[in-house]
Amino acid sequence: MPTIGVLAAGVLGVFALSMMLPLLVALLEGNFAALEALFLIALGYGFLSVTAILALSPRARPLNRAGVFTAAIVVWLSLIVAAMPVFMLVEGQGPIEALFEASSAAVTLGTTLVPPAEIAPSMAFYRGTTAWIGGLMTLALAVYVLGPYQVGGMPNTNLRRVQHAQTEDDPRILTTLRAIAAPYLGLTVLCAVLLIVMRVPADTAVITAMSMISTNGFVPGAAEGTVLANPAAELVMLVFMVLGATSIVWHKLVLARDRTQSRESAEGRLYLTALGVLIALAIAAAIFGPRNDHGLADTAFRYVFDIVSIATTTGISHDRSLGLSIPFEVILIVVFIGGCSYSTAGGIKAYSLLTMLRHVGNELERLVYPNAMLRDDVQYDEEQRAIAKAVWSAFFLAVLTLTIAIQIFAAQGYELPAAMALATGAFSQVGNVLVSAAPDLADGGVSSSTLLTIAILGAVARIEILVLLAALAGNRW
């Protein structure tokens, strides 16, 4: 418990530091109510963090397997709970509404209960910063929990490129965090600079950059028209959406010009190939589909933007007034798959799909050649058997979770298509899919039970269902 307490205190400390940016914005805009609330909460979190770390550090010990999974849950819940008070004090939201806003930001869902035009600049930065921290935490927990224990069959061949440790008792957390945070911050700054060069206002550029790298669906947007009313800037958004949804381990391999055949490399190539096919289909739909008043180029770009946004689980519609331009069935499939391992994207991840397709292909080939020695054969390779078991277990748990969520949303009065969209959007953290299913979400027209269901489902999916089960099972897992 002392070690878990130190980790939770560390989250509070990082969160307190991250509030400096919203504090500065509140000061510049003259929003003294927000300034006071942000300052007092940041001061309180900072004091609590330092006190807890000093008190608990001498008693901290290495965690066993069950402790690691429990720590992952506590760390995530700490971030969500820590983000709640600001929404209650500054925007006057109730506990359930604040929980929804906090979890939406922390798990990078990006949906808000306040129309974007009515959100104060300081609170816009607060939402963006919380999501940015949530994206960084997603990467850190993937590197420390999901990868080393191959939760859901996650590949860990090249994990050493971002994880630094001498022994199991010497994880070197700070060194690893620097290895993750440096490129994460660098890409955020690069995206913001490029957006400013494209004449996007600096405040919007910074929030958008944080959202693109964390695959978060919150962007202040233009007063009317498309998301930024700037095609060049929206093209930059597309590039960084893809970067945010691809593996940080694969990024390291590419930069090092390492051509090693690994599951990370295969996953990255599969994901980009699938994304290329989807983009080609979107362009074909614009060319051969029904004509509209926006012109061929504008229609094609809108289709491409929406499909990339959905495929990366960023969840931003190119034009809010027109909504999503993708068929409902395609949305559900693409969103469920999500992005890559060791990324901030949601979904079951491309590596799961790749592993399942390879396993199914082997089993079909075995019907033709019963005695053949196949590559990645689960019959003779113990490691491949364990990976296949983990991937299929995670897949069926995800399907079971979605099935239960759909039933809950249906019991709350939603038609089946809307219930499916709400469940899939919350599970994969795709904000515009939720908005398409519940258009009155930002107008306070959604019940508290629905908000609570979305918040819980999003948090459970981000933490990973297998992690929750492993923590409950303890060392028996």
N, C-alpha and C positions, 0 to 999 in steps of 0.2 A: 503493500500500500504506500509506503513512503516514496518509492520510485515513481509510482503512478501519480502521486500528488505533486512531485517535482515536475513531471511532464505537463500536467494540467496547469501548474503555476507558470511554466514556460510559455504556454499558449496565451495565458492572460498577459504576460509581459510583452510578447510580440504584438498582441492585439492592442495593448495600451500605446506602444510605439507607433503602430499603424494609424492611430487616431490623430496624430500630429498633422497630417495632411487635411482632413476635414476641419480640424481646429483652425488651421491657417485660412482656409476658405471661408469659414464662418466669421472670422475676424475681418477679412477683406470685404465681405458682403454686408457687414454690420448686423449680422443675425446674432444678437447677444444672448438670446434664449438658448439657441443651439450651442453657442460658444460656452456658456456656463455649464450646460449639461455635459457636453463632450469633455470639457476640462476636468470636471469633478469625477466623472466616470473613469477617465484615463488615469487621473491621479490615484483614485481608489484601486483600480486594477494594478497599477504599477506598485503601489505599496503592498498590496496583498501578494503579488507575485514575488517580490523581493523577500518579504517576510517568510512566505511558505518555503521558498528555495533555501534560505539560510537555515530554517528550522528542520527541514526534512532531508537535505543533502547528506548530512553525516550518517543517516540511517538508510540511505538508498542502496539497494542491492540489485544485481543483475536479475532480470525477469525470466521466469520459465516460459514455456510455450503458452500456457493459459494466461499468464500475466501479460504477455505481449499483446494478445488479442483483446484482453480487458482494457489495457492501456489505450489501444487504438479507439475503442468505443468511448472511453472517458475523454480523450483528447478532442474527438469530434463534438461530443455533447458540450464540452467546455466552451468551444468556439461559438456554438449556437446560442447557449445560455448567455454568454458574455455579450453577444450582439443585441440581445433583446431590450435592455433598459433604454437605450437611446431612442428606439422607435416609440416607446411608451412615454418618455419624457418630452421629446421634441415634437413628435407628430400626434401625441395624444391617443395612441392606439391601445386597445385592450390586450390582455395577456395572450389570447389565442392569435389575434392579428399580428402582434409583435413576434410571436413564435413563428408564424408563417413567414413574415418578412425576414427574420433572422436566418431561418433555415433556407429560404429561397436564395439569400445572398451567399450564405456559407457553402452550400452545395452547388453553387453556380447555376441555379435555375434561372434567376434573373427576373422573375415575375414580381410585380409590386401591386399593392392595393391602392396606390395613389397614381392618378394619371401623370405621365412624365412631365407634362407642361406645368403641373402644380408642385413638383418636387423642388425644394430649395436647393441651391448649388451645394451647400455643405452636406445635405443629406444625400444628394446624388454621389458626391465623393465618398461619403460613408458607405453607401451600398457598393460602389465600385471597389473600394479598398477592402471591404469585408470579403467580397468574392475573390479578389486577388489573393488574399491570405488563404482562403479556402482552396484555391487552385494549388498554391504552394504546399499546403498541408496534404492535398491529394497525392502529389508527387512524392512527398516525404514518406507518407505511410505506405505507398506502393513500394518504395525502395526498401523500407525497413520491415514491413510486415508481409505484404502480398507476394513480393518477389522471392525473398529468402525461403518462405514456407510454401511457395508455389500454390497459393490460394487460387482455386479455380483453374489450375494449370498454367498460371502466368509464367512466361519464359524468364529465366534468370541466368542464361549463359554468359552474357556480357554485363551483368549487374555491377561487376567490379569497377566499371568505368565511372560510376556515380556513387557507389558505396565504398566507404573507406573503413576498414577494420583490420586489426591484427589477429584478434581472437574473438570468440563468441562473447567473452567478458569485456572486450574493449571495442565497442561499436563506433567510437569517434563520431558522435552525432553532429557536433558542430562542424567538423571537417566535411562531412557528407552534406550537411545543409548548405554550406558555402558552395559545394560542387553543384548542387541543384539550383540554389537561389541566384547564383551569378548569371548563368544563361537565361534563367527565367526573367530576372530583372533587366538584363541586357536586351532581350527581345521586346520587352514592354517599352523600354526607352526608345528603341529603334522604331517601333510602330508609332509611338507618340510623335517622334520627330518627323517621320514621313507624313503623318496626317497633318501636322502643322505646316509642313512645306506645301501640302496640297490645299492650304488655306482653310483648314478646319480650325475653329476657335480653340485656343490652348486648353481651356477647361474640358471641352467636349473631347478633344484629342486624347487627353490623359485618361479620362474615364473609359473611352472606347478602347484604347490600347490595353488597359487592365482587363477589360472584358474579353477582348479577342484572345489573349494569351491564356486566360483562365476558362475559355469557352463559356462565358457568362452571357446571358441574354439581355442584360440591362445596358442600354445606350440612351442618353438623353434625347438624341435625334433632333432633326430640324422641326420647325414649327409646323410645316406642311410639306407634302411631297414625299420623297423617298427618305430612307433612314438618316442620311447625312446631306441629302440634296447636292451631292458632289460625286459624280461617277468615278473620278480618279481616286478619291479617298475611299470610296466603297470597294474599288479594286484592291487597294491596300488591305482593307478589312478581310477580303477573301483570302489573300495570301497568309495573313497571320491567323485566321481561323484554322487553316490547314496545319500550320506550324503548331498551334496549340493542341490540335487533336492527334498529332503524331508523337511517337515515343521519343522521350528525351535521351534514352539509351541509343536509339537509332540515330538521332542527331549527332551524338558523340562518335558513332561509328563512321558516319558519312564525313564529318569534319576531319577525322583521323585517316580517311581514305582506306579504311579497313574493309576489305571485300570478303571478310569471313562469312561463309554461309551459315546463318543463324536464324532462329525463329523470329528474332526482332527484325532482321532484314527482310525475311519472307513476308512478315506481317506488313511492313511498311510498303513494300512493292505491291502487295495485294490491295492494300487500302488505296494507294494512289491510282492503281489501275481501275479499281471499282469506281473511284471518284471521277476519273476521266471518262468512263463509260456513262456515268450519270450526267455529266456535263454535256457530253455529246447528245444524249437523249433529250436533254433540256433544250439545246439549240435546235435539234430536229423538230421538237414540239413547237417551238416558236416559228420555224419556217413553214411547216406543213399544217399547223393548227389553225383555228379560226383567227381571222384578223381582228385587230382592235384599234383604238385611236392613238395608241402609244408608239406605233412604228415598230418595224422588225427588230432593230438594234436594241431599243429600250426593252421590248418584250423579252428578247433572248437574254439580256443581262439580268432582268428581274428573275427569270426562271433559273438561271445559273446561280445567282446569289441565294435564292431560296433553297435550292437543292444542296449547295455547299453548306449553308447555315444549318440545315437539318442533318446532313451527313456527319458534320463535326459536332453535333449536339449543342451548338452555340444558341440556336433558337431565336434568331432575329429576322423578322419579315422585312423584305426590301421596301415595301410600301405598306404601312400599317392600315391605311384606308382600304386597300384592296385585299389584304390578308394573304394567306399562303396560296401559291400558284401550283401546288403539287397535288396529284391525286391522293386521296386518303389512304388507300391501301399501300402505296409506295411509302408514304410517311411512316406508317406503323412498322414496316419492315426495316427501313433505313435507320430509323430512330432506335429500334430495339438492338440493332447490331452496334451502333455507336462508333467510337473512334478506336485508337490503338492503345496498347498497354503502356504504362508509364507516361500517360498523358493526362490532361485535365478533363478529357471528354467522358461522357457517360456511356450507358449501354453495356452489353455483354462483351464488347471489344472484338476487333477483327481477328485477333489470335484465336479466340474461341471458335469462330466460324471456320477459320483455316484448319484448325485441329479436327473439328467435327467432319469437315468435308474430306480430309485426308483419311480419317478413320472409316467413314462410310465407303469411300473409294476402295480402300483395302478389303473391306468385308465383301463388297461386290466382286472384286477381282478374285477373292478366295473361292467364291462360288464356281468360277471358271477354272481356276488352278488351285485345287484344294491343298496340294503339297508344296506350293511355292513359298520361297523365303522373300517376303515383301519388305520394302523399306518402311521404317517406323511401324513394324508389325507388333501389335499388342500381344500376340500369342507367344512370341519368343523373347521380346524385349521388355524387361520388368519396368524400366524407366518410362517407356512409351505407354505401358499399361496404366501406370500411376497417373500420367498426364491425361490420358483419355478419360480415366475414371473421374479425375478432378474437374475436367472441362464439362463432361456430361452432367455431373452432379450440379455444378453451378448453373448450367443451362436449365435443367429441370426445376431447380429451386427458383430461378428467375421467372419461368413460366408459371409456376405455382403461385408465386407472389403476385404476379400480374393478374392471374385469374381471381385471386381473393380480392385484390384491389378493385377489379372491374365489378365484382359482385357488391362490394361496399358502395361504390359510386352509383350503381344501379339502384341500390336500396335507398339512396339519398335522392332519387327522383330523376336521374339522368337516363336518357335513351342509350341504347347499346353503343352506337358509334361514339357518342360523347363520352361515355364511361370508358371505352377503350382508349380514346385519345387522352383523357385525363390520367389514366393509369400509366400509359406508355410515356407520356410527357413527363410526369413526375418521376417515374422510374429512371429515365435516361436524362433527366434534368434539361428538358427542352421547353423553354418558356412560351414560345409562340404556338406550340401545339396545345398547351393548356388554354391560352387565350382563344384559340379557334374553337375549342370545345365549350368554353365558358366566357363568352364575350363581355359579360358584365362583371368580370373579376376585378377590374380596376375601378369599378363604380360602387363597390360594396354590396353587390347583389348576390354574392355567394355565401352560403351558410357557414357557420363556424365549424360544423362537423366536416364539411368538405375541405376547408382550409387546414384543419387538423390532420385529416387523412393525407392530403398532399404533402404536408410538412413531414409527417412520419415516414411516408413511403420514400420521399426524396432522401431523407437522412439514412434510412435503412439501406437503400440501394447504394448510396455513396460510401457508407461504411463497409459494405459487402455483406451479403446474407451469410456466407460461409464463416466470416469472422464472428458474427453474432452467435452462430451455432457453436463454433469452436470455443468461444468464451464461456458459453453455458455448459458445454461438455467438460471443460477443464482439461486436465491432462489425459483424459480418455480419448481425446480427439486424435 
